């Protein structure tokens, strides 16, 4: 690997994208907005009164907007209980070190007080959103073995349920929280009941990064209780690039059938828009993960319980899926928006020029979006998705008014 390739790969370390993959996609080397988030604050009046600002909010009820995918990130330098793998500070693990660097820059974190400053930035971003807008904060369980024992050596980071709940309780005007519970844990059912009682709106899984096979019978008791409690599982689907390690086959969308067949409400993150998986229905040939997601979405018996989530679809390795999602108007009532924050704040991961060249944005919209990107990643992510167009198709307002899908979880 030459120096240019190495630097490029490092710059995109958070998504763990290879240079060859980007070259195959036909993308340019230099990010259109640069490498570094300037972490500006506030919105000039010219931006606030911009016609496009009025356009993106037209017809949207902000009190019904819950960002369904927001990560809490830190280093554990406070009383948060957060843990991250020390390899992320090691030059012997350059990809992990690059990932941490871009996370910290996206979070606008002060290296002397990472946990607190990252949270302060998140709170500030929400104060600039309309009243009623909220985000659902993700906890993140350990990578565990088949007996439910934590294996730190295989984990990248850990965000305790208690921390996510505490932040949401401290800032109830801005946040809800999502518990993360590994189904193999000996106390999984008790933890699930406790999380529901404490106001968790959903359960977060990253199958490869946590060591969860969603198709395993070891999940059955957890599925039964989740269905009884009417609490949804938000599970990553498709290839996972941000959290290294684990068995990538666990992200196969078809493996979530076991949960759906048990009556669990399932939200498949990113609509499985990256990677390939074995088609378990047809001779195990390899197909796009998105095609398997589409098969589930088009299965009539899953219409009531299965949702797709559109976080990260504007990232350079996911953007190909946007025209397909825009065209599937019949899915829009079952799509929910999420930002996957802090990813929209990581500058190299979203290329507005790429989206323009795909015919999804106009050149005249880019300066407005670039200004938002430097100041408020949440508003930027929302604005990009609101302005996306392909063959006259746009996302329905309902894609962004997601509260109704998660409010019900506390009414069971």
C-alpha positions in Angstrom: 0.0 0.0 0.0 1.5 3.4 -1.0 1.4 6.5 1.1 -1.6 8.0 -0.8 -3.6 4.8 -0.3 -2.7 4.5 3.3 -3.8 8.1 4.1 -7.0 7.6 2.2 -7.8 4.4 4.0 -7.0 6.1 7.4 -9.2 9.0 6.6 -12.1 6.6 6.1 -11.2 4.4 9.0 -14.5 4.9 10.8 -16.3 3.0 8.1 -13.3 0.7 7.5 -13.7 1.2 3.8 -10.9 -0.2 1.6 -9.3 1.9 -1.1 -10.0 -0.7 -3.7 -13.7 -0.7 -2.8 -13.9 3.1 -3.2 -12.0 2.9 -6.5 -14.5 0.3 -7.7 -17.3 2.7 -6.8 -15.7 5.3 -9.0 -15.3 7.9 -6.2 -12.7 10.7 -6.2 -9.8 10.7 -3.7 -10.4 14.0 -2.1 -13.5 14.6 0.2 -15.5 17.4 -1.2 -15.8 19.1 2.3 -12.3 18.2 3.5 -11.1 15.9 6.3 -11.8 17.8 9.4 -15.1 18.9 11.1 -14.6 22.6 12.2 -17.2 22.1 15.0 -18.8 25.5 14.4 -21.8 26.5 16.6 -24.9 28.6 15.9 -26.7 29.4 12.7 -26.3 32.8 11.0 -29.5 34.5 10.1 -28.8 34.1 6.4 -28.8 30.3 7.0 -31.8 30.3 9.3 -33.9 32.3 6.8 -32.7 30.4 3.8 -35.5 29.2 1.5 -34.3 25.6 1.8 -34.5 25.8 5.6 -38.2 26.5 5.2 -38.6 23.8 2.6 -37.1 21.0 4.7 -39.4 21.7 7.6 -42.5 22.2 5.5 -45.2 19.7 6.4 -43.1 18.1 9.3 -44.4 17.9 12.8 -41.2 18.2 14.9 -42.9 16.8 18.0 -43.2 13.5 16.2 -39.6 13.4 15.2 -37.5 10.9 17.1 -34.0 10.1 15.6 -34.0 6.4 16.0 -30.3 5.8 15.8 -27.9 8.0 17.9 -24.7 6.6 19.5 -23.3 7.7 22.9 -19.6 7.7 22.5 -16.8 8.4 25.0 -13.6 7.1 26.6 -14.8 6.5 30.2 -12.9 9.5 31.5 -16.0 10.4 33.6 -18.3 8.4 35.8 -20.1 7.2 32.7 -18.8 3.6 32.9 -18.0 3.7 29.2 -15.1 1.4 28.1 -13.2 1.4 24.8 -10.6 -1.0 23.6 -7.1 0.3 24.4 -5.9 -0.7 21.0 -7.7 2.4 19.7 -4.9 4.4 21.2 -2.2 2.1 19.7 -0.1 2.9 16.6 0.2 -0.9 16.2 -3.5 -0.8 15.3 -3.7 2.1 12.9 -7.2 1.5 11.7 -8.6 1.5 15.2 -6.6 4.6 16.1 -7.9 6.3 13.0 -11.5 5.3 13.9 -11.1 6.9 17.3 -9.6 10.1 15.9 -12.5 10.6 13.5 -15.1 9.7 16.2 -13.6 12.3 18.5 -13.5 15.0 15.8 -17.1 14.2 14.8 -18.1 14.5 18.4 -16.2 17.8 18.8 -14.8 16.3 22.0 -12.3 18.0 24.3 -9.5 15.4 24.7 -9.1 16.4 28.4 -12.8 15.7 29.1 -14.1 13.5 26.3 -17.3 12.1 27.9 -18.7 15.3 29.2 -17.7 17.5 26.2 -19.2 15.0 23.7 -22.4 15.0 25.6 -22.4 18.8 25.8 -22.1 19.0 22.0 -25.0 16.6 21.6 -27.2 18.6 23.9 -26.2 21.8 22.1 -27.2 20.3 18.7 -30.6 19.5 20.1 -31.2 23.0 21.4 -31.0 24.1 17.8 -33.7 21.7 16.7 -37.4 22.6 17.0 -39.1 21.9 20.3 -40.3 18.3 20.6 -37.5 16.8 18.4 -35.7 14.0 20.3 -33.0 11.4 19.7 -32.9 7.8 20.9 -29.6 7.1 22.6 -28.0 3.7 22.2 -26.4 1.7 24.9 -24.0 -1.0 23.6 -23.5 -4.4 25.3 -20.3 -6.4 25.4 -19.2 -8.9 22.9 -20.1 -12.2 24.6 -19.4 -15.9 24.2 -22.0 -18.5 23.7 -22.6 -18.6 27.5 -23.1 -14.9 27.7 -19.7 -14.2 29.3 -18.2 -10.8 28.2 -15.0 -11.1 26.1 -13.3 -7.7 26.3 -10.5 -8.8 24.0 -13.1 -9.1 21.2 -15.0 -5.9 22.1 -14.4 -2.4 20.6 -16.4 -0.4 23.1 -19.1 -0.7 25.8 -21.8 1.8 26.7 -23.7 0.8 29.9 -27.5 0.8 29.9 -27.3 2.8 33.1 -25.4 5.6 31.4 -27.9 5.9 28.4 -30.8 5.9 30.9 -29.2 8.5 33.0 -28.5 10.9 30.1 -32.1 10.5 28.9 -33.5 11.1 32.3 -31.3 14.2 32.8 -32.3 15.7 29.4 -35.9 14.4 28.9 -36.7 17.3 26.5 -34.0 16.0 24.1 -33.5 12.3 24.5 -35.1 8.8 24.9 -32.9 5.8 25.4 -32.4 2.3 23.9 -31.1 -0.5 26.0 -28.5 -3.1 24.7 -29.0 -6.6 26.0 -27.2 -9.7 24.7 -29.7 -12.5 24.5 -27.2 -15.1 25.7 -26.7 -13.4 29.1 -27.9 -15.5 32.0 -29.8 -12.5 33.2 -31.1 -11.4 29.8 -34.8 -11.7 30.6 -34.4 -9.9 33.9 -32.4 -7.2 32.2 -35.0 -6.8 29.5 -37.8 -6.4 32.0 -35.8 -3.9 34.0 -35.0 -1.9 30.9 -38.6 -1.7 29.9 -39.6 -0.6 33.4 -37.0 2.1 33.3 -38.3 3.5 30.0 -36.2 2.0 27.3 -37.9 2.4 24.0 -36.1 -0.4 22.2 -33.2 -2.9 22.3 -30.1 -2.3 20.2 -28.1 -5.2 18.7 -25.0 -5.3 16.5 -24.9 -9.0 15.8 -21.3 -9.3 14.5 -19.9 -6.8 17.1 -21.7 -8.5 20.0 -21.5 -12.2 19.0 -25.2 -12.6 18.5 -26.6 -15.1 16.0 -30.2 -13.9 15.6 -31.2 -17.3 14.1 -30.0 -19.3 17.2 -32.5 -21.0 19.5 -30.5 -19.4 22.3 -32.5 -16.2 21.5 -36.0 -17.8 21.8 -36.6 -16.9 25.4 -35.5 -13.3 24.7 -37.8 -13.1 21.7 -40.8 -14.4 23.6 -40.3 -11.8 26.4 -39.7 -8.9 23.9 -42.9 -9.8 22.1 -44.8 -9.9 25.4 -43.4 -6.5 26.3 -43.9 -5.1 22.8 -40.4 -3.7 22.8 -38.7 -3.6 19.4 -35.2 -4.8 18.5 -33.2 -2.4 16.4 -30.6 -4.6 14.7 -27.8 -3.9 12.3 -28.3 -5.7 9.0 -25.7 -6.2 6.3 -22.0 -5.8 6.4 -20.5 -4.0 9.5 -17.5 -1.7 8.9 -17.4 0.6 11.9 -17.1 -2.1 14.6 -14.5 -4.7 13.6 -14.5 -8.4 14.3 -17.1 -11.0 14.9 -19.0 -13.2 12.4 -20.3 -11.0 9.6 -22.8 -13.7 8.7 -24.8 -12.8 11.8 -25.9 -9.6 10.0 -27.7 -11.5 7.3 -31.3 -10.0 7.3 -32.8 -13.4 6.9 -31.5 -14.4 10.3 -34.0 -12.0 11.9 -36.9 -14.1 10.7 -36.7 -16.0 14.0 -37.5 -12.8 15.8 -40.3 -11.9 13.4 -41.8 -15.3 13.6 -41.9 -15.0 17.4 -43.9 -11.8 17.1 -41.1 -9.3 17.8 -41.2 -5.9 16.3 -37.9 -5.6 14.3 -36.2 -2.6 12.9 -33.4 -3.4 10.4 -30.8 -0.6 10.5 -29.5 0.9 7.3 -32.0 -1.3 5.3 -29.0 -3.7 4.9 -27.6 -1.3 2.3 -24.0 -2.5 2.5 -22.4 -5.8 1.8 -23.5 -9.3 0.6 -24.9 -12.3 2.4 -25.7 -15.9 1.6 -29.2 -16.4 0.3 -30.3 -19.0 2.8 -33.5 -19.7 0.8 -31.9 -20.4 -2.6 -28.8 -22.6 -2.4 -26.8 -20.3 -0.3 -25.6 -18.2 -3.2 -24.2 -14.8 -2.3 -26.5 -11.8 -3.1 -26.7 -8.2 -1.9 -27.8 -8.0 1.7 -30.3 -5.3 0.5 -32.0 -7.9 -1.7 -32.6 -10.1 1.3 -33.9 -7.1 3.3 -36.3 -6.4 0.4 -37.5 -10.0 0.5 -38.4 -9.6 4.1 -40.1 -6.3 3.5 -42.2 -7.8 0.8 -43.3 -10.8 2.9 -46.9 -10.2 3.8 -46.8 -11.8 7.2 -44.0 -9.4 8.3 -45.8 -6.2 7.2 -47.0 -5.4 10.7 -43.8 -6.1 12.6 -40.9 -5.2 10.2 -39.5 -1.8 9.7 -36.5 -0.5 7.7 -34.3 2.2 9.1 -32.6 4.8 6.8 -29.6 5.9 8.9 -26.2 6.0 7.1 -27.8 5.6 3.6 -26.1 8.9 2.6 -22.6 7.5 3.4 -20.4 6.9 0.4 -20.7 3.1 0.5 -24.4 3.1 1.1 -25.6 5.9 -1.2 -26.3 3.5 -4.1 -29.4 2.3 -2.3 -31.1 5.7 -2.2 -32.9 5.6 -5.6 -34.3 2.1 -4.7 -35.6 3.3 -1.4 -37.1 6.5 -2.8 -38.9 4.5 -5.5 -40.4 2.1 -3.1 -43.3 4.3 -2.1 -45.1 1.2 -0.7 -42.4 0.9 1.9 -42.3 4.5 3.1 -44.9 4.0 5.8 -42.5 1.3 7.2 -39.3 3.3 7.0 -37.9 5.2 10.0 -35.2 7.9 10.0 -32.1 7.8 12.1 -28.9 9.8 11.9 -26.3 7.3 13.1 -24.7 10.2 14.9 -21.8 10.9 15.1 -21.2 9.6 11.5 -22.8 12.6 9.8 -20.3 14.7 11.6 -17.3 12.7 10.3 -16.5 14.8 7.2 -15.0 12.2 4.7 -17.9 9.8 5.1 -20.6 11.8 3.2 -19.7 13.2 -0.2 -22.3 15.7 -1.4 -20.8 15.9 -4.8 -21.3 12.2 -5.2 -25.0 12.6 -4.4 -25.2 15.4 -6.9 -23.6 13.3 -9.6 -26.1 10.6 -8.9 -28.9 13.0 -9.6 -30.1 13.0 -6.0 -29.2 16.6 -5.2 -28.9 19.8 -7.3 -25.7 21.9 -7.4 -27.6 24.8 -6.0 -28.4 22.9 -2.8 -24.9 22.1 -1.9 -23.7 25.4 -0.4 -26.7 25.3 2.0 -26.0 21.7 3.0 -22.2 22.4 3.4 -23.0 25.2 5.8 -25.2 23.0 7.9 -22.7 20.2 7.9 -20.1 22.5 9.6 -22.5 23.6 12.3 -25.1 20.9 13.1 -24.7 17.3 12.0 -28.3 16.4 13.0 -29.9 19.1 11.0 -27.5 18.4 8.1 -28.5 14.7 8.0 -32.2 15.6 8.1 -31.8 18.2 5.4 -29.9 16.0 3.0 -32.6 13.3 3.3 -35.4 15.8 2.9 -33.9 17.2 -0.3 -33.1 13.8 -1.9 -35.0 13.3 -5.2 -34.9 10.7 -7.9 -37.2 10.5 -10.9 -39.6 12.8 -8.9 -39.6 10.5 -5.8 -38.8 11.8 -2.3 -39.2 10.3 1.1 -42.6 10.7 2.6 -43.0 12.9 5.7 -43.9 9.8 7.7 -40.3 8.6 7.3 -39.2 11.3 9.7 -42.2 11.3 12.1 -41.0 8.1 13.8 -42.3 8.7 17.3 -45.4 6.5 16.8 -43.3 3.4 16.3 -41.5 3.7 19.6 -44.0 5.4 21.9 -46.2 2.3 21.9 -43.4 0.2 23.6 -44.3 1.8 26.9 -48.0 1.1 26.6 -47.9 -2.7 26.6 
